[in-house]
Amino acid sequence: MTQVNNPLHGIKLETIVTDLVERYGWEELGERIQIRCFTHDPSIKSSLRFLRKTDWAREKVEYLYLKANKLPLPPPKNETATTPKKTIKIHSANQGQSTKTPTQDKNRSSSADNINSHIWGKKD
């Protein structure tokens, strides 16, 4: 697999962080990207350890590096199109089994009052 379209190909994360620290300094870098490894007792080693484990933070650092060096930026990610909706299954003696999305669950009507009504009695 080739990395022709990847402007970060061949650039180490250590090089990226070092360049950003030299360009902005720790204080301004911590203001631009508000993560603890840049604001509280920062060091290259601790930042690299955190960024290698945390994808969202690494993406922010890589984006700032690309922007600062005027390199081509990646296309924006559309998380809603790629992330499937979560469904919640509810089982009740009165209703059987149904599937709801979280937004439907927030907008429940009085039908939710019937759940476990055989145990607690009906509400008036």
N, C-alpha and C positions, 0 to 999 in steps of 0.2 A: 504494500500500500504506500502510495507516495503522499507527501505532504506539500505539494506544490502550492496550494491555495492557503496554507497556514503561515501567516507572517511570524508566528512564534517558533516555527520549526528550527531546531538547533540552538535555541536560546535557553539556557538553564534558568530555573526559578531563582537561584542564588544571584545570577546576573541581573535579573529583573528587579529583585528587591534591593540589591546594592545600588543599581542605577537610580531607582526612585528615592532612596535615602539620600544619595548625593545630590539629586536634583531638588528635592523638597525639604529634606530633614525629617526627623522623627515626628516633631510637633505638627508640622503641616500635613504630613502623611497621615497622621492620626486623625486630623480634622477632615481630610478628604475621604478617607476610608475609616470609618469609626469601628475599629475592632481592637480588642484589648491588647493584642500583641504589639500594636503600634503606639498605644497610649500609656501603658503601665510597664515600666522597666523594660523598654524595648531592646532587642538585640537581633542580629541577623539570624543566629542559630535558633532562637525561640520562635521567631516569625516563620522561618522555613518549616519547622516542625508543625506548627499550627496550620500553615497554608497547604502543606502536603496532605493533611487529614481532612480539611474542610473545603469542599468544592466551591461553595458559594463565595467564600472569602477569596479563594484563589482566582475565581473569575473576575472579581472586582479589581484585584491587583493587576491581573493581565490586561483588563480593559483600560485601566489608568495608564499602564505602560504603553499600550498601543496608541492611546490618545496623545500622550505626552511626546511620543516620537513620531507622530503624524503618519502612522502605519494604517493600512486598511482595517477597519473595525468589523467584527463579526456581525452577521445579521441578528436582529433582536429575536429573542426566544419567545414564542407564544405558548406559554405554559397551559393555558386553558384548552388549547386544541390537542395537546399531547397527553394531558392528565385526565384519566377517566374519572367520572363522578363516582363517589362512594355511595353505596346503597346500604340501607339499614333494614334488616328483616325483623318484622314484629310478628309474634305469634300470640294469639289470644284464643280462649275458648269461644268467645262470642264472634270474632271476626275471621277466624282461620288465619292463613299466613298471607301477608302482603309485603310488598317492597316499596320503600319510600326513599326519596333523595333527602339530604339534609335540609334543603330549602322547604320541601313539603312538610318535613317533620316540625319545623319552626312554626308553620302556619296551620297547625292542627286545629280542628274545630272541636265541637263537643263530642265527637266520636271517641276522642281520647279519654273522656270521662267514663266510657263504658268498659275500658280495659280494667280487668280485675274487679268489676262491679259485683260479681258473684261472691267475692271475698269481703269487700268493704261495704257493700250495700250501695244502692243507687243514690246519687246526689239529687237533691231537689232544686 
